Structures are given as structure tokens and as C-alpha cells.
Amino acid sequence: MKTPAPEEDNWKYAQIGLELAGAVLLGFSGGYWLDKKLGSAPWLMLGGAAAGLAGGFYSVMRELFPKEGGK
């Protein structure tokens, strides 16, 4: 297996960070929009941010620790 060059490795970690931030922002934005529609501020916004954070962490863990050959 070829080891990535340091520049490639840095870009991989930058992508992981952007992916986490994007998931949180997407959940936050969706919750904010729903709060405006339903008048339930700030609960759906907080729930959306928490769901985005959980999904982002799951994605980060899947990227950093890939499952080796199996189910």
C-alpha cells in the first residue's frame, strides 16, 4: 500500500473537517428553517445541530477508521 504524500494527507484532514462543519451547518440551518415555519424556536434548531454533529462524527469515524474487508 502506497503511503500518501504529506500534502495529500493534509488535504484529507481538511476535507474531514469541512465535512463535519457542513453536516452541523446543514442540521442547524434545517432546524432554524423549521423553527421559523412552526414557531418552535430554538428547539428544532438545536436538535438539527445535534443531529448534524452526530452524523458528522459518524462520517469522520467512518473515514478515519475504515472497516477492513468484511461486513
N, C-alpha and C positions, 0 to 999 in steps of 0.2 A: 504494500500500500504506500502510495506516494504521500509524503508529508507536505501540507500546503506551505507556500511561501509566507513570510510574516505579513506581507501586505494583504494577502488573501484571508489570512486568519483574522486580522483586524477588521476587514470588511464583513466577515461572517458575524463577528460580535456586534458590529454596528447594526447589521440587519436584524439581529435578535432583539436589540434594544428598541429599534424602530417598530418592530412587530408588537412588542409588549406595549409600547406607548400608543400605538394605533388601536390596539384592542381596548385599552382603557378609554381612550377618547371616543371611540365608536360607542361603547356602552354608556358613557357619560352623556354623549350627545343624544342618543336614542332615549335615554331616561328623561333628559331635560325636555325634549320634544313632547314626550308622552305626558310629563307633568304639566306642561302648558296646555295641552289638549284636555286633560282630565281634571286639572286643578288640584293635584295631589302633592304639590311641591313640599319638600325636597325628596320624598321617599323613592320615587321611581328613578330619579337621577342618581341617588346614592346606590340603589340596587343595581342599576345599569353599570355604574362604575365598578362595583364589586364583582359583578358577573364578568365584565371585561378584564378585570385584574385576574380573576380565576382562570378565565380562558387564555389570557396571555401567558400566565405562569405555566399552564399545561403545555402550551405551544413551545415555550422556552425549554422546559424539561424534555419534551419530545425531541427537540433539536440538539440539545447538549448531550443527552444520554439516549442515543438511538437503540432500539431493541435489536439485538443480534440474532439474526436468522430464525425465527420461529414465529409462533402466533402471538 
